[in-house]
C-alpha cells in the first residue's frame, strides 16, 4: 500500500501543476477550452505513442470494455476539466472547488450503496477532518463566495466526473496480472485510451462550435521563470499535469482502492497552493497551513479505517487483499 500512496501523491502533485502553468496561458488570451484541448492532445500523444511502439498488447485490451474507455474519456477526462473551468466562470473558485473535491464522499456513498461497503468509523472521521482541511485551504485562497445556478450545475458535473475518475479506474488491471478477467482493461491502456477519447471528443465539439477554442503563440509570463515561449507551459500541462497525472492516478487507484485514492487526491489542492507560492508568489496563509495539516491527518485516519475494514473482510484476491470490489461487473 505504501507504494500506492507514493504514486497517488505523485499524481496529485502532477495535477497541481495545471493551475500555475495554465493561468499564464489564460492571461495570454487562451480560452479555457483551448488550454484543455492542447493539454489533452499532448497527453494522449505522450501516452499513446510509446505504447504503440513497445506495448501494443496492452492497447489490445481496450477492446474488452469499450464502454469503460469511452465513459472514462467523457467523464474522467473531459467532464472534469471543462466543467470546472465553466463553473469558475460563473461563480467563485471556492464553491466550485469544494463541490468538485466532495467526490471522495460520493465515492464512499457509491461503494456503500452498490457493494454494501459501509465506511468504518475511522474512515468517516478521517473524511470529515480532510474535508474541513480542504475547506480551510480553499476558502483562505479565494475571495467572497459567489454562487449561480449555472455555476452550480457545472460544478456538480465536475463532481460526478471526478468520482467517475476514481471508480472507473478500477477497471484497469495490473501489468503482472496475466489471468485478469476478460472484461477488464489494462490500466496504462485505459489512461491512453481515455485521453484519446477526450481529445477527439473536445476536437469534435470545438469544430461544431460548441466549445469555443482560442489559442495564441505569443510568449507568456511564467511567474518567477520570466517570459517563456507558449509551448513551455503547454508541454508541462500536457505531459506532466495530464499524461503523468492520469497514468499515476490509475496506478494508484488499483493499488490502494478508490476510497483512499480519492482522499489522497486532496494533495492536489495542497500541492497547487505550494507551487503557486513558489512560482507565482501567492504566499500560503496560516489558515491554509493548518488546513493542509488537517488534510494530512484526515487522510491518515482514512487509511487506518480502510486497513481495519479490509482486515475484517475477505480479500478480493490472493494478490490484492486491499482492493475494493470492481466498479463494474460486466
Steps between C-alpha positions, in 0.01 A plus 500: 500500500793734568597499133143583402494798736824635354367463146172669601695795642701521177171512309365773726816709464494454122135610480591799716728634226190582292413822679841671524590406141152545356427840653769678290349351181157633594654839574661493155160470331440125491144380561442227763394259224817586308717411798312174560509400132877552468576324827285199406664453160849529647410256777338257256807501277759461778310202642382339177813515281731310740233231542463464124873436481560265794164398647244435229375201696386731777309718254323191369325469837300815417271275294399310812294786645448783249222650713740543790757673278242737348344574839844568647586739216169687520460514879846468657678708234273746318224554757735566791711759322245685289232500769739647756613779267138581416406492868758757604388719210159535670585493871786514746789255493431417866157350444601325176799331662310396810226340291742324263723370777200359683546208258657276770173519693309399187742210456431386858124520447519315166708213639268475799183503287620257232731263684387543861846626592401709798774748599655433839497754781864582432432558131202723582694707753791530260265613223355775720845623607636493143199689360533759776866543407406533135246767592768694690754481217253602229315775685827659610617509137187660354290807557132521582279217387287568196241244393280463194272224375707458183820482701352244737390278211849503350659441841283193563592368154866531598418322828349203316790495255758494779318219680491308171876556468557301819234235443555421132875471548445180695418334169875522425695185577850468629774449241604171663144372528507258208184318608291820518128466419410537134288809574785708640729749330873542553553800726753677279285436194201651683696819560613528137161401359307730730720798417464432128120477533503827691716675239289376210175595676614852579634540145161400361309737726744779415456448125124505557530833680376362833825565687672816376875447475741791500879465516800724445866456407602813692759455779359467850620622839559192714530646847852500642631331184432814297386510138504166318362365168135389514591136448693477828195517729295311241741205505517499880120501526461233234785261582521543879173647631291276273692204356708413806217598736243268342740205464621533860144548618377176342800309636434636850127425493572139409750471785309668786139499379276793404410609855850569628617621159218755486599650833868496403381709205465788748878524471436676168349798679791523745762450228333763280520751785870422552586521127307827468694631800837409345426600140241776519580648839156413642609448860335239723295639788503353852146370441615316187788342689265382776262370232782309332588334830133408549489343154805287577351395836169415333667291231695309765173429684336383176799273432474340842125465465540331161766267639276391789197448278714297259636286782146412606392403146607221268772607255390566143781285363823334619699779334301796624323458827453875539321561176132588503243333276536610140299797380323287243403135478476445123 
